[in-house]
């Protein structure tokens, strides 16, 4: 049996921007879905408005107070069944490719390739382990200027991709990207995010053709990344701090570029489905302009060059493992709960010498895990010094941290897009918003039809 249902999880795409770009003629494949299918706007009332929460709500059909997931890389503690588990109980096979915060599945009918932020959920098939580890490292270290890829790592990853569907088109785009970075007078490095999604699609679509699952879930994140970074350049008129002409030249079309790349993904998805399958588009949540930091000149983020060196400087307990996640955040997994409590105290002891401002933000999870990050959000002078108030040790701030730049130009919005194209059941679009968990029920009905 061929592919019945393809769920495209395109993280944080915005209904108003979809309408705008479709009206401007930029997104012909999105237009085809919008005009030929049933379209809805979802809404979530989850306490935490974060994609790693909303995607779990969509996958399980439960609100956050029921599934209890609060952070990235918590899929391994998820206790409730997800969409693909329920379909497996019906005897249906599913490929889950990068779905955010997905937990491991005990069903042999489900193949899981974890999202790049998951360190504690193994791939269902061993051949995907090296692939997942490489992608996870690139995503986790993309904001670290000191990270270097070894030739051996790159060769192993490249060989996997060649054996698993790397297309001539993606190779061409990669070569073009590298050349552009070397010769362009504008910053084009940001386009790598879209190139990663192209590569992931190559492997995903090849795996679908080989395994022939009845249902497939594909997660894409490039637009969410571009919106957070470059919404200011998309709508400079709404911000007090205006981008420069050079910045507008480099980033003015970044968000539109991401949507157009996903439009091509929609076209490829329709080809993969053939004439009979249902295509589901879901974004879980969306984004909007973020004006909270305008009085301080925008929000600036700093990322540890090496998290282990940071922990060493503050005198953290021994034996802590670190798993970087989003831009500047990381999990610290301690040997014990008492070590985690000690680590929290050490974070509180470290300050900036000029202002005595606290350095670290943190959230304690259950047990021995702590999420932490550099909590500074304004431009930091080059001569800034960090002081460990307990030991008296000092170190230059930029010896331990690197500037990621001005980020969070957008913030999350509780609404999302939910479209179903070629549904096997009768659906009629509604002007009323539906709950995100209602979308879960509708996907199950479509897949079971």
GICORZI-V111970 format. One record per residue. N is the residue number from 1. SS is DSSP state (H for helix, E for strand, L for the rest). PSI is psi in whole degrees, 0 to 359 (* if undefined). OMEGA is omega in whole degrees, -180 to 180 (999 if undefined). Layout:
# GICORZI-V111970
N_SS_PSI_OMEGA ; N_SS_PSI_OMEGA
This chain:
# GICORZI-V111970
1_L_139_-179 ; 2_L_184_-178 ; 3_L_121_-180 ; 4_L_317_-174 ; 5_E_127_176 ; 6_E_117_-179 ; 7_E_113_177 ; 8_E_110_179 ; 9_E_89_-177 ; 10_E_97_-166 ; 11_L_122_167 ; 12_L_18_170 ; 13_L_148_-170 ; 14_L_124_178 ; 15_H_315_179 ; 16_H_323_179 ; 17_H_323_175 ; 18_H_314_179 ; 19_H_316_-178 ; 20_H_311_-176 ; 21_H_328_175 ; 22_H_315_180 ; 23_H_328_180 ; 24_L_357_175 ; 25_L_16_-176 ; 26_L_340_-168 ; 27_L_74_-177 ; 28_H_326_-179 ; 29_H_322_172 ; 30_H_320_179 ; 31_H_320_179 ; 32_H_316_178 ; 33_H_315_-176 ; 34_H_317_-177 ; 35_H_335_-175 ; 36_H_358_-177 ; 37_L_189_175 ; 38_E_127_-176 ; 39_E_139_-180 ; 40_E_160_169 ; 41_E_123_179 ; 42_E_161_177 ; 43_E_144_177 ; 44_L_141_173 ; 45_L_17_176 ; 46_L_144_-179 ; 47_L_316_180 ; 48_L_121_178 ; 49_L_82_-179 ; 50_L_143_-176 ; 51_H_325_-179 ; 52_H_348_173 ; 53_H_310_-176 ; 54_H_324_179 ; 55_H_325_176 ; 56_H_321_177 ; 57_H_318_178 ; 58_H_316_-177 ; 59_H_324_-175 ; 60_H_339_-174 ; 61_L_20_-178 ; 62_L_149_175 ; 63_L_168_-175 ; 64_H_323_-178 ; 65_H_343_177 ; 66_H_316_-177 ; 67_H_340_170 ; 68_L_19_176 ; 69_L_132_-176 ; 70_L_342_-174 ; 71_L_166_168 ; 72_L_159_178 ; 73_L_43_173 ; 74_L_12_180 ; 75_H_329_-177 ; 76_H_344_179 ; 77_H_3_178 ; 78_L_127_-176 ; 79_L_338_-175 ; 80_L_150_179 ; 81_L_148_177 ; 82_L_176_-179 ; 83_H_312_-175 ; 84_H_331_176 ; 85_H_318_179 ; 86_H_322_178 ; 87_H_326_177 ; 88_H_324_177 ; 89_H_336_175 ; 90_L_357_-179 ; 91_L_9_-177 ; 92_L_147_179 ; 93_L_149_-179 ; 94_E_144_169 ; 95_E_124_-179 ; 96_E_108_-169 ; 97_E_92_174 ; 98_L_10_-180 ; 99_L_131_-170 ; 100_L_130_177 ; 101_L_25_175 ; 102_L_140_177 ; 103_L_170_176 ; 104_L_152_179 ; 105_L_138_179 ; 106_L_356_-177 ; 107_L_131_178 ; 108_L_345_178 ; 109_L_359_-178 ; 110_E_127_173 ; 111_E_121_-179 ; 112_E_125_165 ; 113_E_108_-170 ; 114_L_162_175 ; 115_L_162_-175 ; 116_L_347_-178 ; 117_L_356_-177 ; 118_L_117_177 ; 119_L_347_-172 ; 120_L_9_176 ; 121_L_113_-179 ; 122_L_154_172 ; 123_L_145_-179 ; 124_L_328_-179 ; 125_L_132_-175 ; 126_H_329_-176 ; 127_H_344_179 ; 128_H_353_-175 ; 129_H_310_-178 ; 130_H_320_178 ; 131_H_312_-179 ; 132_H_317_-179 ; 133_H_321_-180 ; 134_H_312_179 ; 135_H_318_-180 ; 136_H_318_180 ; 137_H_316_-179 ; 138_H_320_179 ; 139_H_316_-178 ; 140_H_326_-174 ; 141_L_10_-176 ; 142_L_334_-179 ; 143_L_7_-179 ; 144_L_109_-177 ; 145_L_346_-176 ; 146_L_354_-178 ; 147_L_136_179 ; 148_L_137_177 ; 149_L_133_177 ; 150_L_156_179 ; 151_H_324_180 ; 152_H_317_179 ; 153_H_315_-179 ; 154_H_321_-179 ; 155_H_316_-180 ; 156_H_318_179 ; 157_H_316_-180 ; 158_H_321_179 ; 159_H_318_177 ; 160_H_313_-177 ; 161_H_320_179 ; 162_H_325_-179 ; 163_H_348_-172 ; 164_L_37_165 ; 165_L_6_178 ; 166_L_122_-173 ; 167_L_158_175 ; 168_H_323_180 ; 169_H_316_-180 ; 170_H_321_176 ; 171_H_316_179 ; 172_H_315_180 ; 173_H_321_-180 ; 174_H_315_178 ; 175_H_316_179 ; 176_H_320_179 ; 177_H_313_-179 ; 178_H_316_179 ; 179_H_320_180 ; 180_H_320_179 ; 181_H_330_-178 ; 182_H_328_-171 ; 183_H_342_-175 ; 184_L_142_175 ; 185_L_349_178 ; 186_L_159_174 ; 187_L_118_178 ; 188_L_9_-177 ; 189_H_327_-177 ; 190_H_338_-179 ; 191_H_347_178 ; 192_H_330_-180 ; 193_H_319_179 ; 194_H_325_178 ; 195_H_322_177 ; 196_H_317_178 ; 197_H_323_176 ; 198_H_317_179 ; 199_H_316_179 ; 200_H_321_179 ; 201_H_319_178 ; 202_H_311_-178 ; 203_H_318_179 ; 204_H_308_-175 ; 205_H_324_177 ; 206_H_320_179 ; 207_H_321_176 ; 208_H_315_-179 ; 209_H_326_-179 ; 210_H_315_-174 ; 211_H_333_-179 ; 212_L_54_177 ; 213_L_159_176 ; 214_L_334_-180 ; 215_E_145_179 ; 216_E_140_-180 ; 217_E_125_-179 ; 218_E_130_-178 ; 219_E_129_176 ; 220_E_136_-172 ; 221_L_356_-170 ; 222_H_320_-178 ; 223_H_321_177 ; 224_H_316_178 ; 225_H_313_-177 ; 226_H_323_179 ; 227_H_314_180 ; 228_H_320_-177 ; 229_H_322_-164 ; 230_H_19_175 ; 231_H_325_177 ; 232_H_325_-178 ; 233_H_339_175 ; 234_H_319_-178 ; 235_L_64_-176 ; 236_H_337_-176 ; 237_H_339_-177 ; 238_H_355_-176 ; 239_L_146_175 ; 240_L_319_178 ; 241_L_110_-175 ; 242_L_142_173 ; 243_L_152_176 ; 244_L_168_177 ; 245_H_320_179 ; 246_H_318_178 ; 247_H_319_178 ; 248_H_323_178 ; 249_H_323_-178 ; 250_H_321_-167 ; 251_H_359_-174 ; 252_L_329_-179 ; 253_L_16_-174 ; 254_H_314_-178 ; 255_H_314_177 ; 256_H_319_178 ; 257_H_316_179 ; 258_H_316_178 ; 259_H_320_180 ; 260_H_324_177 ; 261_H_320_177 ; 262_H_331_176 ; 263_H_321_177 ; 264_H_326_176 ; 265_H_320_176 ; 266_H_316_178 ; 267_H_318_179 ; 268_H_324_179 ; 269_H_320_179 ; 270_H_323_176 ; 271_H_320_-180 ; 272_H_323_-178 ; 273_H_328_-173 ; 274_L_209_-171 ; 275_L_350_-169 ; 276_L_333_-172 ; 277_L_158_178 ; 278_E_136_177 ; 279_E_125_180 ; 280_E_128_174 ; 281_E_125_178 ; 282_E_139_-178 ; 283_L_348_176 ; 284_L_317_177 ; 285_L_188_179 ; 286_E_198_-179 ; 287_E_166_176 ; 288_E_170_-178 ; 289_E_147_-180 ; 290_L_110_-177 ; 291_L_10_-174 ; 292_L_338_-173 ; 293_L_13_-174 ; 294_H_324_-177 ; 295_H_338_178 ; 296_H_9_177 ; 297_L_15_-177 ; 298_L_170_179 ; 299_E_128_179 ; 300_E_141_-174 ; 301_E_145_-180 ; 302_E_136_-175 ; 303_E_139_178 ; 304_E_133_175 ; 305_L_324_178 ; 306_L_110_-175 ; 307_H_324_-180 ; 308_H_322_178 ; 309_H_325_176 ; 310_H_313_180 ; 311_H_324_178 ; 312_H_317_-179 ; 313_H_319_-176 ; 314_H_358_179 ; 315_L_40_180 ; 316_L_156_176 ; 317_L_152_-179 ; 318_L_159_172 ; 319_L_17_179 ; 320_L_132_173 ; 321_E_144_-175 ; 322_E_132_177 ; 323_E_101_177 ; 324_E_145_177 ; 325_L_248_-179 ; 326_L_163_-172 ; 327_L_302_-174 ; 328_L_8_-177 ; 329_L_158_178 ; 330_E_150_169 ; 331_E_137_168 ; 332_E_116_179 ; 333_E_113_-174 ; 334_L_166_180 ; 335_L_336_-177 ; 336_L_168_177 ; 337_H_325_179 ; 338_H_324_175 ; 339_H_323_178 ; 340_H_320_177 ; 341_H_320_177 ; 342_H_319_180 ; 343_H_318_179 ; 344_H_320_178 ; 345_H_320_180 ; 346_H_322_176 ; 347_H_320_-178 ; 348_H_336_-177 ; 349_H_347_-174 ; 350_E_129_-175 ; 351_E_167_169 ; 352_E_135_-175 ; 353_L_326_-176 ; 354_L_321_-172 ; 355_L_351_-175 ; 356_L_20_180 ; 357_L_143_176 ; 358_E_147_-174 ; 359_L_323_-167 ; 360_E_144_165 ; 361_E_154_-179 ; 362_E_154_172 ; 363_E_128_-179 ; 364_E_127_174 ; 365_L_180_178 ; 366_L_139_175 ; 367_L_232_-167 ; 368_L_18_-178 ; 369_E_139_179 ; 370_E_129_172 ; 371_E_130_-178 ; 372_E_163_-178 ; 373_E_164_171 ; 374_E_124_-171 ; 375_L_9_179 ; 376_L_139_-172 ; 377_L_6_179 ; 378_L_172_177 ; 379_L_131_-176 ; 380_L_129_177 ; 381_L_150_-177 ; 382_L_332_-176 ; 383_L_15_-179 ; 384_L_139_-179 ; 385_E_141_176 ; 386_E_139_-180 ; 387_E_131_169 ; 388_E_104_-173 ; 389_L_342_180 ; 390_L_316_-177 ; 391_L_342_-176 ; 392_L_359_-180 ; 393_L_147_178 ; 394_E_154_175 ; 395_E_148_177 ; 396_E_134_-177 ; 397_H_314_-174 ; 398_H_0_168 ; 399_H_332_-179 ; 400_H_335_-173 ; 401_E_151_175 ; 402_E_148_179 ; 403_E_128_174 ; 404_E_333_179 ; 405_E_194_-178 ; 406_E_114_-177 ; 407_E_182_-180 ; 408_L_45_172 ; 409_L_349_173 ; 410_E_164_177 ; 411_E_168_-176 ; 412_E_150_177 ; 413_E_145_-173 ; 414_L_352_-180 ; 415_E_151_177 ; 416_E_166_177 ; 417_E_141_177 ; 418_E_108_-177 ; 419_E_142_176 ; 420_E_122_-178 ; 421_E_132_-177 ; 422_L_51_178 ; 423_L_136_177 ; 424_L_352_176 ; 425_L_157_-177 ; 426_L_124_179 ; 427_L_144_175 ; 428_L_131_-179 ; 429_L_150_-178 ; 430_L_142_175 ; 431_L_344_180 ; 432_L_144_176 ; 433_L_147_176 ; 434_E_155_177 ; 435_E_145_-179 ; 436_H_324_-180 ; 437_H_339_173 ; 438_H_329_177 ; 439_H_324_177 ; 440_H_312_180 ; 441_H_319_-178 ; 442_H_322_177 ; 443_H_318_178 ; 444_H_318_180 ; 445_H_319_179 ; 446_H_314_-177 ; 447_H_331_-177 ; 448_H_350_-176 ; 449_L_*_999
